[in-house]
Amino acid sequence: MSTTSNTTARSYRVVNPATGEPGEEFPTATDAEVQEALAASQAAFESWREVSLEERSRIVARVGELFTERADELAAIITEEMGKPLAESRGEAEFCTDIFDYFATEGPGLAADQEIKAIGGGRAMIQKLPVGPLLGIMPWNFPYYQVARFAAPNLMLGNTIILKHAESCPKSALAIQKIMDDAGVPQGVYINLFANYGQIADIIADPRIQGVSLTGSERAGSIIGELAGKNLKKVVLELGGSDPYVVLDAEDVKAAAGQAWATRLENTGQACNSNKRMIVMEDIFDEFVAELTTLAKDLKPGNPAEEAEGTYTPLASRAAAEGLAEQIQDAVSKGATLHAGGTLQDGPGAYLAPAVLTGVTPEMRAYREELFGPVAVVYKVASDEEAVKLANDSDYGLGGAVFSTDEERARRAARQLEVGMANVNGIGEGADIPFGGVKRSGYGRELGPLGMDEFVNKRLFYIAD
C-alpha cells in the first residue's frame, strides 16, 4: 500500500445492489484534507482527554439515542447502499443504541483505577488512560454496527477517531458524522474521512496516530497489520471467519435445520461470524439437509426495501455475487452436490439464490475459503470427535457453536473449539459480549468489558510509603 496520487483513486460511490444503478458519488479527500484531519484529531485529543468520564458518558449516550431516533432514515440509507433487508437495517441502527448505551453506562467503571497488591510496600494501581488519535477502517456489511463497536469505547476512554469507511457506504458514513455532531461530540473528536488507499498508509505512518482498527478481509488485515507493525502502532484486526455450527443431536430436526438456516441467511449470509460450516451427525444428516433444501427452494428474489415474506435479497455487489457463484461452481465441478440455489440472476443486480451444498472436500475452494453469502455447506460426521476435528480444520478461528439436547455433551465439544467465541446451544451476542477471534480471523477484542481494554495506556501509578 504505497502512496498514490489522489487523482487516480476510486471515489466513494453508491451503487444499489438490487438494481445495479449508480447513485450519489463523493470525491476522495485531498492530501491537504488528510493533514487537516490529523491536525484536528490531535488538537481535539488534548482537550477531549481532559473532559470528565461523566461528561463523555452523557455525550456517548446521546449518540446512541440518535441512532434509534433516526432508525428509519438510517435504515433506508444502508438498504440502498448494500442491499440489507429494511427490517434488518432498522435493527442494526437500533443495536448501535445498545452499544453506545452500554459503554456510556459501564464505561466509567471499566475505566476506573484498579488498585493492585504491592508486596514491597507502598500503593500501586493501574490507570486506564487514553492513548491519542486512532484510525478506524470499517467495512460495508454492517455500516453502522461496525463503527459503533469501535467508536463507543474509544470515545468513552478519551481517544479521538479518524474513520475511513468503505467506498460503497459514503451516505451512511456521513449520517454517522452528523449524529456525532448533533450529539455534541466536539469538533475533531470524530472525523469521517474519505481517504484513498495510499493515504491510509500515510495516516498509519503519521506519528500523531497511536493505533488502528480494521474490520475487513484477511488480505486487508495482512496489509494493515504489516503497516502497523512497521510503524510500531497498536492494531486490532477483526477479519474473516468460517464458523462451525455443530449439531450433535436434535429433538426436532426440522426445527434445528430451520434455526440454522435462519442464522445463515442473516444479512444475506454476509457476516464474518455466520455459521458457514454446518457439521451434522450422520443419523440426522439426511433430514437436516432435506429441510434446508426445502427452505432454500421456497425463496424468490425480492426488493430489500419491501420486506416481503419468502424472498431473498441481493448481495452487496454484483462482483461479490459473481465471486460466490464461482466458489460454488468450483465445488460442484469437483464432485460436491448442490441441492438448491447457487444460480446467479441475469442482469446488473447482485442476486444469488441461497444455496445448500454437501460433499465438500479439501481440494475444493469452498473447504478452505470463506463463503461470504447465503450458502449452507453441510458436512456429515459419525462421532463427536470427528465433529470437533472437522470444526478445527480451518485457517479461521472466529466463533463456533455446538448444539445438543445433552448440554454437558455440547459443552465438552465446545471447549475443544479453536475459536475466540465458543457457544453452546445458542449464539452469545450483545453489546456486553466480547467479540473477536484467533488464527487468521485476527486478534484483539471489541464489545463488552474487553472492548475498553485495547487502545488504552494501562499505566502503573505507584506511591511509595
DABELHU-V923214 format. One line per field, one symbol per residue. psi: psi as a letter, one per 40 degrees, with the letter a starting at -180 (. if undefined). A space follows every 50 residues. Layout:
BEGIN
psi->???
END
This chain:
BEGIN
psi->gihihdeeiiihihhhedeehibiihiiiiddddddddddddddddddde hidddddddddddddddddedddddddddddeehiddddddddddddddd dddddeddddeiihhihhdeiahiihihiidahihhhiiedgdddddded dddddddeiihhhhiidefdddddddddddddeehihedhhhhgiidddd dddddhedheihhhhaidddddddddddddefhiihhhaiighighhdih dgddddddddddddehffeghdfigdhhhhideedddddddddddddeii iiheeefiifiiiiieidddddddddddddddeeeihhdiaeihiiaeif hhhhihhifhideideddihggaghhhhihieiddddddddegieifcii ihhiehdddddddddehgiehhihfihhiidehihiaabeeaiiiiiade deecgihghhhhhi.
END
